[in-house]
Amino acid sequence: MRIIMIFTKSATLFLLVLAISVVLTRAQNQTPANAPPPVGWTDPATGMTWTTEDNGSDVNWNQAITYCANLRLGGYSDWRLPTIDELQGIYDVNAGNQHVKGNLKLSSKYFWSSSQSPASGKAWFFFFSNGKRYSFRSSDSKLDRALCVRRSVQ
């Protein structure tokens, strides 16, 4: 009888320790409820952080510049419209139908850049369907979107 009681106590203690370790392991692997949502995707090649989504509506170039300059996201206020080279840097023909790295969610294929030709008054935009740059009179077109970027602190 004594052997059965010792076995029962040992089994109970073992099960209790096992249950506590399972609970602790689960707690360590979960994101805390008060953790901030991800701010964006950071390109490992450049250290630039991109917003996970664009502005969601067609704007002209000045509106795109203003949108990014006024963006407050993840506690950061240093968002800006990317250069044409930076936009081209996240183009990836093999990255699904969006052709953009980082699993970013684009609501269009056309995106304004901050790059402008002073002589012509045209701004550059990037077309993610074919990976090409185009220029257009910046105040005339409302066909493009804004995708914002910021320099990550390394």
N, C-alpha and C positions, 0 to 999 in steps of 0.2 A: 504494500500500500504506500509506503514511504517513497519508493522509487517512482510510482505513478505521480505523486504530489510534486516531487522534484522535477520530473519531466514536464508536468503541466505548467509549473511556475517558469521553467526555462523556455518553454514554447511560447507562453504568454509574453515574457520579457522580449524574446526574439521578435515576435509579431509587433510589439509596441515599438521597438527600435526600427524595424523595417518600415512601419507606417510613418514614423517621424521622418525618416530619411527620404521617403517618397514625397512627402509634403514639402520638405525643404528644397529638394531638387526641383520640383515644379515651380516653387516660388522664385528660385534663382533664374529659371528659364523664361519667366514672363516679364513683359514690359510693365513697369509700374503704371497705375491708372492715371497718375498725374504727370507722366512723361509727355513732353511736347511732341506734336506730330512732326514727321520729317519735313525739313525746310525745302529740300530739293535733292538733286543728284549732283554729286561732286565728281567731275571728270578726273580720274587718276592721272591722266597724261598732262593736264594743265593746272589742276588745283582750283579750277573755276567751279562754282556751284550754280546750277541752273534751277529755276523754278520747275516744279514737276508738271505744271500746266501753263499754257499761255493765257493771255488776257481774255480770250473767249469771244471777241467781237472784232469786226473790221474797223481799223482806225487809219488815219493818215499818219505821216511820219512824225509830225510835231506831237500828236496825241500819243504815239508809241513812246517817244522820248519822255513825255510827261508822266505816262503811266508807270514806267519803270522807276523814274526818279522819285515818285510819290509812294511807291510800294513799301509797305511795312509788313514784313513776313518773318516769322521765327525770331523776332526780337532784333532784326537787322533793318537798317534804313539805307544801306549803301548799294541797293540794287540799281542796275543801269541797263540800257539797251546795248546788246553786244555789237562788236564790230562785224563786218562781213566775213573776215577771216575766222573769227570765233564761231560764227554760225556754221561756216563750212567745216570747221573742225569737229562738230558733233554729227555731221552727215555720215551715214553708214548705209550703203546700198543693201547690205545683208541683214539689216535690222528690221525685218518685217515690212509691212506696207507703209509705215510712217517714215522709214529710212532715217531714224534718229537714234543716237546712242542713249543709254541710260534709262530706257523704257519711259521716256517723257511722253506725256499725253498732249498731242497737238490737235487742235480743232480746225486746222487749215494746213495748207502746204506752203503758203507764202508768208515770209517773216521779214519785217523791217530790220535793218541794221542801223547802227549809229554812223556808219561810214557815208560820207557825202562827197560829191565832186563840187568844189567851190566854183569852178568856172561855169558849170552847166546848171547848177541849182538842183541837181538830181541826187537822190539818195539811193543807195544800194539796198536791194532786198534779195533774199535767198529763197529758192524754190526747192523744197525737199523732195519733190517727185523725181527730179532729174539731177539734183546736186549742182545746179548752175546759179550764177549770180546775174542779176538784171538791175538796171537802173531806171528810175522813173521820177518824174517831177514830184518832189516830196509833198507839196501841198495839194496836189490834184487827186492822188489815188487814195481810196479808202478800201482797198482790197486786201490789205495785209494785216497781220497780227503782231503782237509784241510778246516775245519770250525774254524774260529778264535773267540777268546773270550778275554774280558778284564774286570778288576774289575771296577765297576761303582763307582763314587763318591757319597756317601750317604749324 
